[in-house]
Amino acid sequence: MDNQLFSSFFNNTIEGVIVIEDGFILDINDSMMSILEYSDKKELIGNLATGILLPKIHQTFLEYNHSTFEEISLITKEGKIIPAIIKIKDIEQNNKLYKMVFILDLSELKQKESLLVEQSRMAAMGEMLSMIAHQWRQPLSSIGAAISNIKLKLKMKKMDNETLEEKLYDIDKYLHYMSKTIDDFRNFFRNNSEKKELGSVNGVVSTTLELIEKVFINNGITIINSEEKLNPLYLYKSELLQVILNILNNSKDAFHENSIENGIIKIDYEEDENTQKILISDNAGGIPQHIIDNIFDPYFSTKDKKNGTGLGLYMCKTIIEKHFEGTIIANNNSEGAVFTIVLSK
């Protein structure tokens, strides 16, 4: 390939490309110049590549188009940090060794991912509002009954102080319960994505079960939570709660869709030197084999448009991979589906 043809390919690729010799920039293509917002190659050629390429403190990898790339950050001329993925290839020419670095700007992809997170969060909020409605229905009914009873006794002039105090105490108790319900759900929506806290996986699961217990009981579903205790970890608690909640809600929907009257969900735990696992299984009949490989894809849903966004399991996968450096796996056993959440220690 002659130099003119090589130069044409070099400067017309979608990816940014840098040629490095002994750590210094030897050449850089037009796409990379555009990404970094430079107008003259002379500003970069001869400089150390580490001046524009920032590897992460902890090496992380991203799967893109079925290939694995290392994630890094780029520094533009104005000092802006840009997310990117990188692939390095060693080349030898005239007995000299060079590194050709291929770089793809992830700014747009990250922006879309952020939008998906927000959509998923809004979908989760819808679930939460539905659960609050379930949690409040009984106390609201009881408050209404207490007030009606007070009105009736006052009208009949049969209200005594002891009965009034008793009814007011009941109303106050129900109002405290409703206030606590709001606080519990509000805590879930606080943005703690940048804050890791020391806690236990068992504790996060227990918190999740407290939020949904009445709804599942009302639907005839029994949840059996194993007493196996795991060691404390630094966790993004709200994010893990969202994952567990989503999987449990999927089981609840599966019981309804498959007309399972005595639904049972089992939650088990495993731990080894490097990981902790949460295993959530049900007896709802399992995931059809022809879709099981697609359930973590964005916008894939088996529900109708009214009831499903197709973002729930995709966001579960994203959260576990990004925030816990782990994986989430779905398969079937003889009774139903099994979701295994693997958290890296």
C-alpha atoms as a printed R data frame, in Angstrom:
    type eleno elety resid chain resno       x       y      z
1   ATOM     1    CA   MET     A     1   0.000   0.000  0.000
2   ATOM     2    CA   ASP     A     2   1.552   3.316 -1.022
3   ATOM     3    CA   ASN     A     3   1.844   6.248  1.382
4   ATOM     4    CA   GLN     A     4  -0.905   8.284 -0.290
5   ATOM     5    CA   LEU     A     5  -3.433   5.423 -0.065
6   ATOM     6    CA   PHE     A     6  -2.444   4.689  3.547
7   ATOM     7    CA   SER     A     7  -2.849   8.376  4.431
8   ATOM     8    CA   SER     A     8  -6.327   8.365  2.868
9   ATOM     9    CA   PHE     A     9  -7.419   5.363  4.954
10  ATOM    10    CA   PHE     A    10  -5.715   6.733  8.061
11  ATOM    11    CA   ASN     A    11  -7.542  10.062  7.927
12  ATOM    12    CA   ASN     A    12 -10.981   8.783  6.901
13  ATOM    13    CA   THR     A    13 -11.731   6.216  9.595
14  ATOM    14    CA   ILE     A    14 -14.599   6.685 12.029
15  ATOM    15    CA   GLU     A    15 -12.293   5.842 14.930
16  ATOM    16    CA   GLY     A    16  -9.599   8.092 16.225
17  ATOM    17    CA   VAL     A    17  -6.154   6.614 15.532
18  ATOM    18    CA   ILE     A    18  -2.818   7.482 17.149
19  ATOM    19    CA   VAL     A    19   0.567   6.061 16.191
20  ATOM    20    CA   ILE     A    20   2.923   5.930 19.181
21  ATOM    21    CA   GLU     A    21   6.665   5.317 19.348
22  ATOM    22    CA   ASP     A    22   8.304   4.827 22.747
23  ATOM    23    CA   GLY     A    23   5.346   6.516 24.456
24  ATOM    24    CA   PHE     A    24   5.412   9.612 22.221
25  ATOM    25    CA   ILE     A    25   2.820  10.558 19.569
26  ATOM    26    CA   LEU     A    26   4.267   9.979 16.106
27  ATOM    27    CA   ASP     A    27   1.089  10.618 14.108
28  ATOM    28    CA   ILE     A    28  -2.607  11.219 14.709
29  ATOM    29    CA   ASN     A    29  -5.537  11.035 12.300
30  ATOM    30    CA   ASP     A    30  -8.189  13.642 11.516
31  ATOM    31    CA   SER     A    31 -10.945  11.861 13.485
32  ATOM    32    CA   MET     A    32  -8.826  11.937 16.626
33  ATOM    33    CA   MET     A    33  -8.015  15.596 16.080
34  ATOM    34    CA   SER     A    34 -11.746  16.308 15.868
35  ATOM    35    CA   ILE     A    35 -12.513  14.330 19.029
36  ATOM    36    CA   LEU     A    36  -9.810  16.180 20.961
37  ATOM    37    CA   GLU     A    37 -10.798  19.535 19.411
38  ATOM    38    CA   TYR     A    38  -7.325  20.321 18.037
39  ATOM    39    CA   SER     A    39  -6.845  22.024 14.679
40  ATOM    40    CA   ASP     A    40  -3.104  21.476 14.119
41  ATOM    41    CA   LYS     A    41  -1.317  18.116 14.446
42  ATOM    42    CA   LYS     A    42   1.858  19.927 15.425
43  ATOM    43    CA   GLU     A    43   0.279  20.684 18.801
44  ATOM    44    CA   LEU     A    44   0.255  16.959 19.587
45  ATOM    45    CA   ILE     A    45   2.972  15.206 17.573
46  ATOM    46    CA   GLY     A    46   6.051  14.660 19.736
47  ATOM    47    CA   ASN     A    47   4.116  14.864 23.010
48  ATOM    48    CA   LEU     A    48   3.675  11.984 25.441
49  ATOM    49    CA   ALA     A    49   0.510  10.007 24.686
50  ATOM    50    CA   THR     A    50  -0.353  10.037 28.406
51  ATOM    51    CA   GLY     A    51  -1.069  13.745 28.007
52  ATOM    52    CA   ILE     A    52  -4.324  12.909 26.205
53  ATOM    53    CA   LEU     A    53  -5.003   9.270 27.162
54  ATOM    54    CA   LEU     A    54  -5.983   8.597 30.770
55  ATOM    55    CA   PRO     A    55  -6.358   4.938 31.790
56  ATOM    56    CA   LYS     A    56  -8.759   4.271 34.667
57  ATOM    57    CA   ILE     A    57  -7.330   3.606 38.125
58  ATOM    58    CA   HIS     A    58  -8.915   0.167 38.022
59  ATOM    59    CA   GLN     A    59  -8.736  -1.410 34.582
60  ATOM    60    CA   THR     A    60 -12.265  -1.864 33.220
61  ATOM    61    CA   PHE     A    61 -13.520  -3.399 30.017
62  ATOM    62    CA   LEU     A    62 -16.627  -2.849 27.910
63  ATOM    63    CA   GLU     A    63 -18.330  -5.181 25.467
64  ATOM    64    CA   TYR     A    64 -19.167  -3.321 22.242
65  ATOM    65    CA   ASN     A    65 -20.371  -4.966 19.014
66  ATOM    66    CA   HIS     A    66 -19.525  -8.381 20.495
67  ATOM    67    CA   SER     A    67 -15.871  -7.388 21.098
68  ATOM    68    CA   THR     A    68 -14.166  -6.411 24.344
69  ATOM    69    CA   PHE     A    69 -12.371  -3.074 24.703
70  ATOM    70    CA   GLU     A    70 -10.628  -1.286 27.545
71  ATOM    71    CA   GLU     A    71 -12.336   1.839 28.870
72  ATOM    72    CA   ILE     A    72 -10.248   5.012 29.181
73  ATOM    73    CA   SER     A    73 -10.740   8.783 29.319
74  ATOM    74    CA   LEU     A    74  -9.529  11.373 26.816
75  ATOM    75    CA   ILE     A    75  -8.522  14.961 27.597
76  ATOM    76    CA   THR     A    76  -9.491  17.552 24.995
77  ATOM    77    CA   LYS     A    77  -7.580  20.731 24.226
78  ATOM    78    CA   GLU     A    78  -9.898  22.633 26.593
79  ATOM    79    CA   GLY     A    79  -9.436  20.066 29.380
80  ATOM    80    CA   LYS     A    80 -12.792  18.328 28.952
81  ATOM    81    CA   ILE     A    81 -12.858  14.632 29.914
82  ATOM    82    CA   ILE     A    82 -14.384  12.303 27.297
83  ATOM    83    CA   PRO     A    83 -15.244   8.603 27.864
84  ATOM    84    CA   ALA     A    84 -13.769   6.275 25.242
85  ATOM    85    CA   ILE     A    85 -12.800   2.688 24.470
86  ATOM    86    CA   ILE     A    86  -9.373   1.718 23.167
87  ATOM    87    CA   LYS     A    87  -7.735  -1.103 21.246
88  ATOM    88    CA   ILE     A    88  -3.962  -1.294 20.785
89  ATOM    89    CA   LYS     A    89  -2.114  -3.121 18.008
90  ATOM    90    CA   ASP     A    90   1.663  -3.494 17.773
91  ATOM    91    CA   ILE     A    91   3.110  -2.947 14.292
92  ATOM    92    CA   GLU     A    92   6.689  -3.310 13.069
93  ATOM    93    CA   GLN     A    93   8.149  -1.344 10.184
94  ATOM    94    CA   ASN     A    94  11.812  -0.882  9.172
95  ATOM    95    CA   ASN     A    95  12.871  -2.804 12.285
96  ATOM    96    CA   LYS     A    96  11.062  -0.317 14.515
97  ATOM    97    CA   LEU     A    97   8.183  -1.162 16.811
98  ATOM    98    CA   TYR     A    98   5.165   1.139 16.924
99  ATOM    99    CA   LYS     A    99   1.825   1.014 18.694
100 ATOM   100    CA   MET     A   100  -1.275   1.854 16.701
101 ATOM   101    CA   VAL     A   101  -4.035   2.930 19.061
102 ATOM   102    CA   PHE     A   102  -7.656   2.805 17.876
103 ATOM   103    CA   ILE     A   103 -10.078   4.931 19.911
104 ATOM   104    CA   LEU     A   104 -13.863   5.289 19.847
105 ATOM   105    CA   ASP     A   105 -15.583   8.269 21.496
106 ATOM   106    CA   LEU     A   106 -18.341   7.031 23.840
107 ATOM   107    CA   SER     A   107 -19.877  10.421 24.676
108 ATOM   108    CA   GLU     A   108 -23.058   9.813 22.671
109 ATOM   109    CA   LEU     A   109 -23.346   6.211 23.871
110 ATOM   110    CA   LYS     A   110 -22.962   7.283 27.515
111 ATOM   111    CA   GLN     A   111 -25.582   9.970 27.016
112 ATOM   112    CA   LYS     A   112 -28.031   7.386 25.659
113 ATOM   113    CA   GLU     A   113 -27.189   5.055 28.523
114 ATOM   114    CA   SER     A   114 -27.915   7.872 30.981
115 ATOM   115    CA   LEU     A   115 -31.299   8.356 29.302
116 ATOM   116    CA   LEU     A   116 -32.053   4.645 29.637
117 ATOM   117    CA   VAL     A   117 -31.164   4.812 33.345
118 ATOM   118    CA   GLU     A   118 -33.599   7.703 33.785
119 ATOM   119    CA   GLN     A   119 -36.341   5.874 31.862
120 ATOM   120    CA   SER     A   120 -35.790   2.793 34.001
121 ATOM   121    CA   ARG     A   121 -35.913   4.890 37.152
122 ATOM   122    CA   MET     A   122 -39.218   6.423 36.057
123 ATOM   123    CA   ALA     A   123 -40.597   2.942 35.367
124 ATOM   124    CA   ALA     A   124 -39.464   1.883 38.851
125 ATOM   125    CA   MET     A   125 -41.193   4.975 40.262
126 ATOM   126    CA   GLY     A   126 -44.418   3.808 38.626
127 ATOM   127    CA   GLU     A   127 -44.014   0.433 40.338
128 ATOM   128    CA   MET     A   128 -43.350   2.196 43.638
129 ATOM   129    CA   LEU     A   129 -46.443   4.412 43.349
130 ATOM   130    CA   SER     A   130 -48.502   1.295 42.683
131 ATOM   131    CA   MET     A   131 -47.056  -0.324 45.796
132 ATOM   132    CA   ILE     A   132 -47.682   2.776 47.911
133 ATOM   133    CA   ALA     A   133 -51.317   2.640 46.759
134 ATOM   134    CA   HIS     A   134 -51.493  -0.993 47.922
135 ATOM   135    CA   GLN     A   135 -49.808  -0.161 51.241
136 ATOM   136    CA   TRP     A   136 -52.129   2.796 51.865
137 ATOM   137    CA   ARG     A   137 -55.442   1.201 50.869
138 ATOM   138    CA   GLN     A   138 -56.029  -0.589 54.168
139 ATOM   139    CA   PRO     A   139 -54.978   2.249 56.553
140 ATOM   140    CA   LEU     A   140 -56.995   4.799 54.530
141 ATOM   141    CA   SER     A   141 -60.019   2.525 54.773
142 ATOM   142    CA   SER     A   142 -59.474   2.181 58.528
143 ATOM   143    CA   ILE     A   143 -59.108   5.954 58.973
144 ATOM   144    CA   GLY     A   144 -62.318   6.483 57.033
145 ATOM   145    CA   ALA     A   145 -64.133   3.930 59.193
146 ATOM   146    CA   ALA     A   146 -62.841   5.553 62.404
147 ATOM   147    CA   ILE     A   147 -63.971   9.020 61.287
148 ATOM   148    CA   SER     A   148 -67.406   7.693 60.276
149 ATOM   149    CA   ASN     A   149 -67.723   6.038 63.674
150 ATOM   150    CA   ILE     A   150 -66.839   9.298 65.451
151 ATOM   151    CA   LYS     A   151 -69.342  11.273 63.344
152 ATOM   152    CA   LEU     A   152 -72.096   8.732 64.028
153 ATOM   153    CA   LYS     A   153 -71.533   8.725 67.790
154 ATOM   154    CA   LEU     A   154 -71.393  12.533 67.886
155 ATOM   155    CA   LYS     A   155 -74.630  12.740 65.925
156 ATOM   156    CA   MET     A   156 -76.281  10.296 68.314
157 ATOM   157    CA   LYS     A   157 -74.669  12.090 71.276
158 ATOM   158    CA   LYS     A   158 -73.128   8.829 72.468
159 ATOM   159    CA   MET     A   159 -69.454   9.835 72.144
160 ATOM   160    CA   ASP     A   160 -67.450   9.406 75.341
161 ATOM   161    CA   ASN     A   161 -63.883  10.580 75.911
162 ATOM   162    CA   GLU     A   162 -62.448   7.062 76.133
163 ATOM   163    CA   THR     A   163 -63.866   6.030 72.747
164 ATOM   164    CA   LEU     A   164 -62.767   9.318 71.160
165 ATOM   165    CA   GLU     A   165 -59.224   8.902 72.469
166 ATOM   166    CA   GLU     A   166 -59.156   5.298 71.220
167 ATOM   167    CA   LYS     A   167 -60.289   6.278 67.702
168 ATOM   168    CA   LEU     A   168 -57.875   9.236 67.552
169 ATOM   169    CA   TYR     A   169 -55.044   6.932 68.660
170 ATOM   170    CA   ASP     A   170 -55.921   4.511 65.828
171 ATOM   171    CA   ILE     A   171 -55.999   7.337 63.276
172 ATOM   172    CA   ASP     A   172 -52.632   8.622 64.520
173 ATOM   173    CA   LYS     A   173 -51.165   5.099 64.280
174 ATOM   174    CA   TYR     A   174 -52.353   4.682 60.702
175 ATOM   175    CA   LEU     A   175 -50.997   8.115 59.726
176 ATOM   176    CA   HIS     A   176 -47.582   7.235 61.182
177 ATOM   177    CA   TYR     A   177 -47.597   4.002 59.192
178 ATOM   178    CA   MET     A   178 -48.414   5.891 55.990
179 ATOM   179    CA   SER     A   179 -45.697   8.477 56.688
180 ATOM   180    CA   LYS     A   180 -43.147   5.717 57.263
181 ATOM   181    CA   THR     A   181 -44.170   4.112 53.954
182 ATOM   182    CA   ILE     A   182 -43.443   7.372 52.114
183 ATOM   183    CA   ASP     A   183 -40.051   7.709 53.856
184 ATOM   184    CA   ASP     A   184 -39.100   4.134 52.941
185 ATOM   185    CA   PHE     A   185 -39.915   4.643 49.267
186 ATOM   186    CA   ARG     A   186 -38.382   8.128 49.156
187 ATOM   187    CA   ASN     A   187 -35.091   6.693 50.418
188 ATOM   188    CA   PHE     A   188 -35.086   4.371 47.436
189 ATOM   189    CA   PHE     A   189 -35.206   7.298 45.024
190 ATOM   190    CA   ARG     A   190 -32.397   9.276 46.601
191 ATOM   191    CA   ASN     A   191 -29.513   9.480 44.176
192 ATOM   192    CA   ASN     A   192 -26.804   7.475 45.940
193 ATOM   193    CA   SER     A   193 -25.173   6.206 42.759
194 ATOM   194    CA   GLU     A   194 -21.873   7.911 43.682
195 ATOM   195    CA   LYS     A   195 -21.872   6.743 47.296
196 ATOM   196    CA   LYS     A   196 -20.868   3.281 48.426
197 ATOM   197    CA   GLU     A   197 -21.834   2.283 51.942
198 ATOM   198    CA   LEU     A   198 -20.688  -0.612 54.079
199 ATOM   199    CA   GLY     A   199 -23.568  -2.996 54.494
200 ATOM   200    CA   SER     A   200 -24.782  -6.515 53.903
201 ATOM   201    CA   VAL     A   201 -26.467  -7.978 50.871
202 ATOM   202    CA   ASN     A   202 -28.864  -9.703 53.273
203 ATOM   203    CA   GLY     A   203 -29.840  -6.309 54.692
204 ATOM   204    CA   VAL     A   204 -30.614  -4.883 51.247
205 ATOM   205    CA   VAL     A   205 -32.773  -7.916 50.433
206 ATOM   206    CA   SER     A   206 -34.612  -7.576 53.774
207 ATOM   207    CA   THR     A   207 -35.294  -3.880 53.088
208 ATOM   208    CA   THR     A   208 -36.678  -4.787 49.658
209 ATOM   209    CA   LEU     A   209 -38.959  -7.431 51.157
210 ATOM   210    CA   GLU     A   210 -40.278  -4.958 53.752
211 ATOM   211    CA   LEU     A   211 -41.307  -2.602 50.931
212 ATOM   212    CA   ILE     A   212 -43.194  -5.213 48.923
213 ATOM   213    CA   GLU     A   213 -44.353  -7.718 51.541
214 ATOM   214    CA   LYS     A   214 -48.032  -6.716 51.716
215 ATOM   215    CA   VAL     A   215 -48.428  -6.535 47.931
216 ATOM   216    CA   PHE     A   216 -47.008 -10.040 47.466
217 ATOM   217    CA   ILE     A   217 -49.085 -11.487 50.323
218 ATOM   218    CA   ASN     A   218 -52.206  -9.957 48.780
219 ATOM   219    CA   ASN     A   219 -51.290 -11.723 45.519
220 ATOM   220    CA   GLY     A   220 -50.939 -15.083 47.273
221 ATOM   221    CA   ILE     A   221 -47.142 -15.163 46.870
222 ATOM   222    CA   THR     A   222 -44.829 -16.546 49.552
223 ATOM   223    CA   ILE     A   223 -41.208 -15.353 49.676
224 ATOM   224    CA   ILE     A   224 -38.732 -17.634 51.474
225 ATOM   225    CA   ASN     A   225 -35.576 -15.715 52.349
226 ATOM   226    CA   SER     A   226 -32.632 -17.919 53.351
227 ATOM   227    CA   GLU     A   227 -30.969 -17.221 56.706
228 ATOM   228    CA   GLU     A   228 -27.489 -17.685 55.197
229 ATOM   229    CA   LYS     A   229 -25.505 -14.547 56.161
230 ATOM   230    CA   LEU     A   230 -22.881 -12.962 53.915
231 ATOM   231    CA   ASN     A   231 -19.927 -10.830 54.975
232 ATOM   232    CA   PRO     A   232 -20.364  -7.015 54.790
233 ATOM   233    CA   LEU     A   233 -19.395  -5.281 51.527
234 ATOM   234    CA   TYR     A   234 -19.215  -1.701 50.296
235 ATOM   235    CA   LEU     A   235 -22.421  -1.457 48.248
236 ATOM   236    CA   TYR     A   236 -24.510   0.912 46.188
237 ATOM   237    CA   LYS     A   237 -27.540  -0.039 48.263
238 ATOM   238    CA   SER     A   238 -30.264   1.744 46.288
239 ATOM   239    CA   GLU     A   239 -29.048   0.287 43.010
240 ATOM   240    CA   LEU     A   240 -28.933  -3.265 44.387
241 ATOM   241    CA   LEU     A   241 -32.409  -2.782 45.856
242 ATOM   242    CA   GLN     A   242 -33.665  -1.721 42.416
243 ATOM   243    CA   VAL     A   243 -32.245  -4.884 40.833
244 ATOM   244    CA   ILE     A   244 -33.785  -7.203 43.431
245 ATOM   245    CA   LEU     A   245 -37.110  -5.382 43.295
246 ATOM   246    CA   ASN     A   246 -37.230  -5.689 39.511
247 ATOM   247    CA   ILE     A   247 -36.573  -9.429 39.537
248 ATOM   248    CA   LEU     A   248 -39.174 -10.027 42.259
249 ATOM   249    CA   ASN     A   249 -41.758  -7.980 40.348
250 ATOM   250    CA   ASN     A   250 -41.036 -10.009 37.207
251 ATOM   251    CA   SER     A   251 -41.785 -13.176 39.185
252 ATOM   252    CA   LYS     A   252 -45.023 -11.626 40.473
253 ATOM   253    CA   ASP     A   253 -46.071 -10.821 36.893
254 ATOM   254    CA   ALA     A   254 -45.155 -14.355 35.756
255 ATOM   255    CA   PHE     A   255 -47.376 -15.878 38.468
256 ATOM   256    CA   HIS     A   256 -50.274 -13.737 37.248
257 ATOM   257    CA   GLU     A   257 -49.686 -14.438 33.540
258 ATOM   258    CA   ASN     A   258 -49.374 -18.195 34.096
259 ATOM   259    CA   SER     A   259 -52.301 -18.345 36.597
260 ATOM   260    CA   ILE     A   260 -50.128 -19.802 39.370
261 ATOM   261    CA   GLU     A   261 -52.206 -19.733 42.581
262 ATOM   262    CA   ASN     A   262 -49.572 -20.671 45.179
263 ATOM   263    CA   GLY     A   263 -46.564 -18.697 44.040
264 ATOM   264    CA   ILE     A   264 -43.301 -19.304 45.868
265 ATOM   265    CA   ILE     A   265 -40.107 -17.263 45.507
266 ATOM   266    CA   LYS     A   266 -36.913 -18.506 47.142
267 ATOM   267    CA   ILE     A   267 -33.909 -16.293 47.841
268 ATOM   268    CA   ASP     A   268 -30.617 -18.067 48.555
269 ATOM   269    CA   TYR     A   269 -27.042 -16.843 48.997
270 ATOM   270    CA   GLU     A   270 -23.565 -18.144 48.224
271 ATOM   271    CA   GLU     A   271 -20.128 -16.734 48.943
272 ATOM   272    CA   ASP     A   272 -16.571 -17.581 47.969
273 ATOM   273    CA   GLU     A   273 -13.215 -15.808 48.111
274 ATOM   274    CA   ASN     A   274 -13.982 -13.363 45.286
275 ATOM   275    CA   THR     A   275 -17.769 -13.119 44.945
276 ATOM   276    CA   GLN     A   276 -21.116 -13.062 46.689
277 ATOM   277    CA   LYS     A   277 -24.193 -14.450 44.951
278 ATOM   278    CA   ILE     A   278 -27.918 -13.885 45.315
279 ATOM   279    CA   LEU     A   279 -30.052 -16.633 43.755
280 ATOM   280    CA   ILE     A   280 -33.725 -15.783 43.206
281 ATOM   281    CA   SER     A   281 -35.903 -18.649 41.975
282 ATOM   282    CA   ASP     A   282 -39.637 -19.108 41.542
283 ATOM   283    CA   ASN     A   283 -42.189 -21.745 40.537
284 ATOM   284    CA   ALA     A   284 -43.839 -19.680 37.777
285 ATOM   285    CA   GLY     A   285 -42.961 -22.053 34.924
286 ATOM   286    CA   GLY     A   286 -39.714 -20.529 33.683
287 ATOM   287    CA   ILE     A   287 -38.594 -18.311 30.813
288 ATOM   288    CA   PRO     A   288 -39.362 -19.618 27.295
289 ATOM   289    CA   GLN     A   289 -36.152 -20.961 25.734
290 ATOM   290    CA   HIS     A   290 -36.581 -18.964 22.521
291 ATOM   291    CA   ILE     A   291 -36.324 -15.630 24.416
292 ATOM   292    CA   ILE     A   292 -34.052 -16.434 27.363
293 ATOM   293    CA   ASP     A   293 -30.962 -15.128 25.520
294 ATOM   294    CA   ASN     A   294 -32.677 -11.799 24.793
295 ATOM   295    CA   ILE     A   295 -34.252 -10.811 28.094
296 ATOM   296    CA   PHE     A   296 -31.354  -8.518 29.068
297 ATOM   297    CA   ASP     A   297 -31.452  -6.621 25.754
298 ATOM   298    CA   PRO     A   298 -32.659  -2.991 25.890
299 ATOM   299    CA   TYR     A   299 -36.357  -2.494 25.057
300 ATOM   300    CA   PHE     A   300 -36.985  -6.260 24.947
301 ATOM   301    CA   SER     A   301 -40.216  -7.042 26.793
302 ATOM   302    CA   THR     A   302 -42.719  -9.873 26.938
303 ATOM   303    CA   LYS     A   303 -45.307  -7.491 28.402
304 ATOM   304    CA   ASP     A   304 -47.628  -5.277 26.406
305 ATOM   305    CA   LYS     A   305 -46.695  -1.626 25.852
306 ATOM   306    CA   LYS     A   306 -48.975  -0.518 28.650
307 ATOM   307    CA   ASN     A   307 -47.250  -2.616 31.307
308 ATOM   308    CA   GLY     A   308 -43.652  -2.947 30.179
309 ATOM   309    CA   THR     A   309 -40.834  -0.713 28.971
310 ATOM   310    CA   GLY     A   310 -38.327  -3.475 28.246
311 ATOM   311    CA   LEU     A   311 -35.741  -1.598 30.310
312 ATOM   312    CA   GLY     A   312 -36.005  -3.383 33.651
313 ATOM   313    CA   LEU     A   313 -33.709  -6.362 33.123
314 ATOM   314    CA   TYR     A   314 -31.396  -4.384 30.834
315 ATOM   315    CA   MET     A   315 -30.861  -1.875 33.638
316 ATOM   316    CA   CYS     A   316 -30.379  -4.698 36.153
317 ATOM   317    CA   LYS     A   317 -27.569  -6.008 33.958
318 ATOM   318    CA   THR     A   318 -26.084  -2.519 33.525
319 ATOM   319    CA   ILE     A   319 -26.187  -1.782 37.273
320 ATOM   320    CA   ILE     A   320 -24.595  -5.091 38.267
321 ATOM   321    CA   GLU     A   321 -21.848  -4.812 35.643
322 ATOM   322    CA   LYS     A   322 -21.046  -1.119 36.169
323 ATOM   323    CA   HIS     A   323 -21.511  -0.669 39.914
324 ATOM   324    CA   PHE     A   324 -20.640  -4.119 41.233
325 ATOM   325    CA   GLU     A   325 -18.229  -5.412 38.560
326 ATOM   326    CA   GLY     A   326 -20.389  -8.509 38.469
327 ATOM   327    CA   THR     A   327 -22.805 -10.403 36.280
328 ATOM   328    CA   ILE     A   328 -26.451 -11.408 36.248
329 ATOM   329    CA   ILE     A   329 -27.506 -14.735 34.732
330 ATOM   330    CA   ALA     A   330 -30.940 -16.163 33.959
331 ATOM   331    CA   ASN     A   331 -31.780 -19.828 33.493
332 ATOM   332    CA   ASN     A   332 -34.550 -22.301 34.279
333 ATOM   333    CA   ASN     A   333 -34.884 -25.184 36.708
334 ATOM   334    CA   SER     A   334 -37.655 -27.777 36.875
335 ATOM   335    CA   GLU     A   335 -40.132 -25.351 38.477
336 ATOM   336    CA   GLY     A   336 -39.395 -21.945 37.049
337 ATOM   337    CA   ALA     A   337 -36.818 -19.202 36.491
338 ATOM   338    CA   VAL     A   338 -33.572 -18.698 38.421
339 ATOM   339    CA   PHE     A   339 -31.765 -15.359 38.441
340 ATOM   340    CA   THR     A   340 -28.218 -15.412 39.779
341 ATOM   341    CA   ILE     A   341 -26.702 -12.063 40.755
342 ATOM   342    CA   VAL     A   342 -22.926 -12.271 41.112
343 ATOM   343    CA   LEU     A   343 -21.257  -9.399 43.018
344 ATOM   344    CA   SER     A   344 -17.499  -8.918 42.966
345 ATOM   345    CA   LYS     A   345 -15.948  -8.359 46.406
